[in-house]
Amino acid sequence: MEVRDRNEHLLALKVMRLTRPTLCSPIVVTSDSKDLPGNLLNNDLKHDITSVPGIETLSAGQFLLLPQSFGNIYLGETFSSYICVHNDSNQIAKDVSVKADLQTSSQRIPLSGHQTESVAAELHPQDTVDDVIHHEVKEVGTHILVCEVSYTSPTQARLSFRKFFKFQVLKPLDVKTKFYNAESDEVFLEAQVQNITTGPICLEKVSLESSHLFTVTALNSTLDGESVFGRVNVLQPQASRQFLYCLAPEPTLTSDLRLLSGATNIGKLDIIWRSNLGERGRLQTSQLQRMAPDYGDIRLSIQELPNIVVLGEAFTFVCRIINTCERSMDLVLTLEPMHSSGLAWSGVSGKQMGKLEPGASIHLPLCMVPLSSGLKNISGIRLTDVFLKRTYDYDDIAQVFVTQSTT
């Protein structure tokens, strides 16, 4: 882009975006000599600089094409531009200074020319002063590059002019997240990353920077430590990748469920990709938030449970009961018979468990006898609060597989 007004100023301003070339190949369109175009299309293809002499119709290979326009700029990429001020008059301009700012919808970012008062003490005819600016784009939407040139004319008048160059910053990736709160207090995060640019990109890094409340483990590698997507994770336009992470809460959270339910900040996704012959881009999401788990007044979780049990042989499992409300509770345990489940309780129903203070927990061993083989659901646990006469039902809390023998 070139801006100059000969009637007012001695200097001309040129602004060019610096970007890498692209790969191109000839567009093969031919016709028979007897057709209406004759040999016009064939001759044009022979003169195409991207075609290979002798085998023009094969479209063999690709060539590097220098940028012909401003092109697309995506969020997270580095915007680079070359700014040149040229004196194409026959007079000397003195004390030439060039300033460049980037105006976004929310801020004005100084890029160049704010550290020194003068770039050139004298700019003779046909001489130039130039500068290269770089800026990592961190906002989507309209951006305006503001360039201001100031100089002193031969008549000692201080002159200046300002020009604006507008461009759009587009969103390169679409990131969607899903959370699952496990019974073990772990949080599983599924992140779907979709390429919404116009060309293929290579995902160089996709990591989760967890908050101080959690420890993260990435579940995107094989047992050999290699990525499940291969050594090169290429994403075509509109294609997606799913990444899975497991977040384990810190021990201070698991000891107090009220703190754990309030730990909604998970962390940030950090994504680095490469496009257009290795051009680098980086995107970091905002703080990811999960829905706070609702444990109700009482939380019952399984602490110990065998996976496989034998038909007709009693087995024992251990439950943990936690008072998650703000008041004391006096609980009574009731074991409801569940004949259709294929399991029978072995123990005393209506047992007094005593008073349970807010935040306190107890471990409760229970015993069952399998009556039929197969995969069975454990149900029928009832906890009644004597103070409020309120009963809490717990069904389908776990599963065991019943086999007919141990062999």
Residue pairs with C-beta under 8 A, 6 or more apart in sequence:
1 14
1 15
1 16
1 165
2 12
2 13
2 14
3 12
3 13
3 14
3 15
3 161
3 163
4 11
4 12
4 13
4 88
5 161
6 89
8 159
8 161
9 149
9 159
9 161
10 87
10 89
10 91
10 93
10 151
10 153
11 85
11 86
11 87
11 88
11 89
11 93
11 96
11 123
11 149
11 151
12 85
12 86
12 87
12 88
13 83
13 84
13 85
13 147
13 149
13 161
13 163
14 82
14 83
14 84
14 85
14 86
15 81
15 82
15 83
15 84
15 145
15 147
15 163
15 165
16 81
16 82
16 84
17 67
17 70
17 71
17 79
17 80
17 81
17 82
18 80
18 81
18 82
18 132
19 67
19 71
19 80
19 276
19 279
20 276
20 277
20 278
20 279
21 64
21 65
21 66
21 67
21 277
22 64
22 65
22 67
22 276
22 277
23 62
23 63
23 64
23 65
23 277
24 50
24 62
24 63
24 64
24 65
25 50
25 59
25 61
25 62
25 63
26 45
26 48
26 50
26 51
26 56
26 59
28 45
28 56
28 57
28 58
28 59
29 41
29 45
30 41
30 42
30 45
30 57
31 37
31 38
31 40
31 41
31 42
33 39
33 42
42 56
45 51
45 56
45 57
46 53
46 56
48 56
49 63
50 62
50 63
50 65
51 59
52 58
52 60
52 61
70 167
72 170
72 197
72 198
73 79
73 137
73 143
73 167
73 168
73 169
73 170
74 137
74 169
74 170
74 171
74 172
74 197
74 281
75 137
75 138
75 139
75 140
75 169
75 170
75 171
75 172
75 281
75 283
76 136
76 137
76 138
76 172
76 271
76 281
76 282
76 283
77 136
77 137
77 172
77 279
77 280
77 281
78 134
78 135
78 136
78 137
78 280
78 281
79 102
79 134
79 135
79 136
79 137
79 143
80 132
80 133
80 134
81 100
81 132
81 133
81 145
82 130
82 131
82 132
83 98
83 100
83 112
83 130
83 131
83 132
83 133
83 147
84 128
84 129
84 130
85 96
85 98
85 119
85 123
85 128
85 129
85 130
85 149
86 126
86 127
86 128
87 93
87 123
87 124
87 125
87 126
87 127
87 128
88 125
88 126
89 125
90 125
91 125
91 153
91 154
92 122
92 123
92 124
92 125
92 154
93 122
93 123
93 151
93 152
93 153
94 121
94 122
94 123
94 151
94 152
95 117
95 118
95 120
95 121
95 150
95 151
95 152
96 118
96 119
96 120
96 123
96 129
96 149
96 150
96 151
97 113
97 116
97 117
97 118
97 119
97 149
97 150
97 151
98 112
98 113
98 119
98 129
98 131
98 147
98 148
98 149
99 110
99 112
99 113
99 114
99 147
99 148
99 150
100 110
100 111
100 112
100 113
100 131
100 133
100 145
100 146
100 147
100 148
101 108
101 109
101 110
101 111
101 145
101 146
101 148
102 108
102 109
102 111
102 135
102 143
102 144
102 145
102 146
103 109
103 143
103 144
103 145
103 146
104 139
104 141
104 142
104 143
104 144
105 139
105 141
105 142
106 139
108 146
109 135
111 133
111 135
112 131
112 133
113 119
113 131
113 148
119 129
119 131
120 127
120 129
123 129
123 151
136 282
137 143
137 169
139 169
140 169
140 170
140 171
141 168
141 169
142 166
142 167
142 168
142 169
143 166
143 167
143 168
143 169
144 164
144 165
144 166
145 164
145 165
145 166
145 167
146 162
146 163
146 164
147 162
147 163
147 164
147 165
148 160
148 161
148 162
148 163
149 160
149 161
149 162
150 158
150 159
150 160
151 158
151 159
151 160
152 158
152 159
153 159
170 197
171 196
172 195
172 196
172 197
172 201
172 273
172 281
172 283
173 193
173 194
173 195
173 196
173 271
173 273
173 283
174 193
174 194
174 196
175 191
175 192
175 193
175 194
175 269
175 271
175 283
175 285
176 191
176 192
176 194
177 189
177 190
177 191
177 192
177 269
177 288
178 189
178 190
178 192
179 187
179 188
179 189
179 190
179 266
179 290
179 291
180 187
180 188
180 190
181 187
181 290
181 291
181 293
182 188
183 301
183 302
185 248
185 249
185 253
185 254
185 260
186 246
186 247
186 248
186 249
187 214
187 246
187 247
187 249
187 266
187 290
188 244
188 245
188 246
188 247
189 208
189 244
189 245
189 246
189 247
189 266
189 288
190 242
190 243
190 244
191 206
191 208
191 242
191 243
191 244
191 245
191 269
192 240
192 241
192 242
192 243
193 203
193 206
193 235
193 240
193 241
193 243
193 271
194 238
194 239
194 240
195 201
195 235
195 236
195 237
195 238
195 239
195 240
196 237
196 238
197 237
197 275
198 237
199 237
199 275
199 276
200 234
200 235
200 236
200 237
200 275
201 234
201 235
201 273
201 274
201 275
201 281
202 232
202 233
202 234
202 235
202 273
202 274
202 275
203 229
203 233
203 234
203 235
203 241
203 271
203 272
203 273
204 233
204 272
204 273
204 274
204 280
205 270
205 271
205 272
206 220
206 241
206 243
206 269
206 270
206 271
206 272
207 218
207 269
207 270
208 216
208 218
208 245
208 247
208 266
208 267
208 268
208 269
208 270
209 216
209 267
209 268
209 269
209 270
210 216
210 247
210 266
210 267
211 263
211 265
211 266
211 267
211 287
212 250
213 249
213 250
213 253
213 263
213 265
214 247
214 248
214 249
214 250
214 263
214 266
214 267
215 247
215 248
215 250
216 245
216 246
216 247
216 267
217 245
217 246
217 247
217 248
218 243
218 244
218 245
219 244
219 245
219 246
220 227
220 228
220 229
220 243
220 244
221 227
221 228
222 228
227 233
229 241
233 241
235 241
235 273
247 266
247 267
249 260
249 263
252 259
253 259
253 260
253 263
254 260
256 359
257 295
257 299
257 322
257 324
257 359
258 324
258 359
260 293
261 292
261 293
261 294
261 295
261 324
262 292
264 289
264 290
264 291
264 292
265 287
265 288
265 289
266 287
266 288
266 289
266 290
267 287
267 288
268 284
268 285
268 286
268 287
268 288
269 284
269 285
269 288
270 282
270 284
271 282
271 283
271 284
271 285
272 280
272 281
272 282
273 280
273 281
273 282
273 283
274 280
274 281
275 281
295 322
295 324
296 324
296 392
297 323
297 324
297 325
297 329
297 385
297 390
297 392
298 321
298 322
298 323
298 324
298 325
298 329
298 331
298 383
298 392
299 321
299 322
299 324
300 319
300 320
300 321
300 322
300 381
300 383
300 394
300 397
301 319
301 320
301 322
302 317
302 318
302 319
302 320
302 397
302 398
303 318
303 319
303 320
303 363
304 317
304 318
305 317
305 318
305 398
305 400
306 315
306 317
306 400
307 400
307 401
308 400
308 401
308 402
308 403
309 315
309 370
309 400
309 401
309 402
309 403
310 370
310 402
310 403
310 404
310 405
310 406
311 370
311 371
311 372
311 373
311 402
311 403
311 404
311 405
312 369
312 370
312 371
313 369
313 370
314 346
314 367
314 368
314 369
315 367
315 368
315 369
315 370
315 400
316 365
316 366
316 367
317 365
317 366
317 368
317 378
317 398
318 363
318 364
318 365
318 366
319 363
319 364
319 365
319 366
319 381
319 397
320 361
320 362
320 363
320 364
321 331
321 353
321 356
321 361
321 362
321 363
321 364
321 383
322 359
322 360
322 361
323 329
323 356
323 357
323 358
323 359
323 360
323 361
324 359
325 358
326 358
327 358
327 387
328 355
328 356
328 357
328 358
328 387
329 355
329 356
329 385
329 387
330 354
330 355
330 356
330 385
330 386
330 387
331 353
331 354
331 356
331 383
331 384
331 385
331 386
332 350
332 351
332 352
332 353
332 383
332 384
332 386
333 349
333 350
333 351
333 353
333 364
333 381
333 382
333 383
334 349
334 350
334 381
334 382
334 383
334 384
334 391
335 345
335 347
335 349
335 366
335 380
335 381
335 382
336 349
336 379
336 380
336 381
336 382
337 344
337 345
337 380
338 379
338 380
341 376
341 377
341 378
341 379
341 380
342 370
342 371
342 372
342 373
342 374
342 376
342 402
343 368
343 369
343 370
343 371
343 376
343 378
343 400
344 368
344 369
344 371
345 366
345 367
345 368
345 369
345 380
346 367
346 368
346 369
347 366
347 367
353 362
353 364
353 383
356 362
366 381
368 378
370 376
370 400
370 402
372 402
373 402
373 403
373 404
374 401
374 402
375 399
375 400
375 401
375 402
376 399
376 400
376 401
376 402
377 395
377 396
377 398
377 399
378 396
378 397
378 398
378 399
378 400
379 394
379 395
379 396
379 397
380 395
381 393
381 394
381 395
381 397
382 391
382 392
382 393
382 394
383 391
383 392
383 394
384 390
384 391
384 392
385 391
385 392
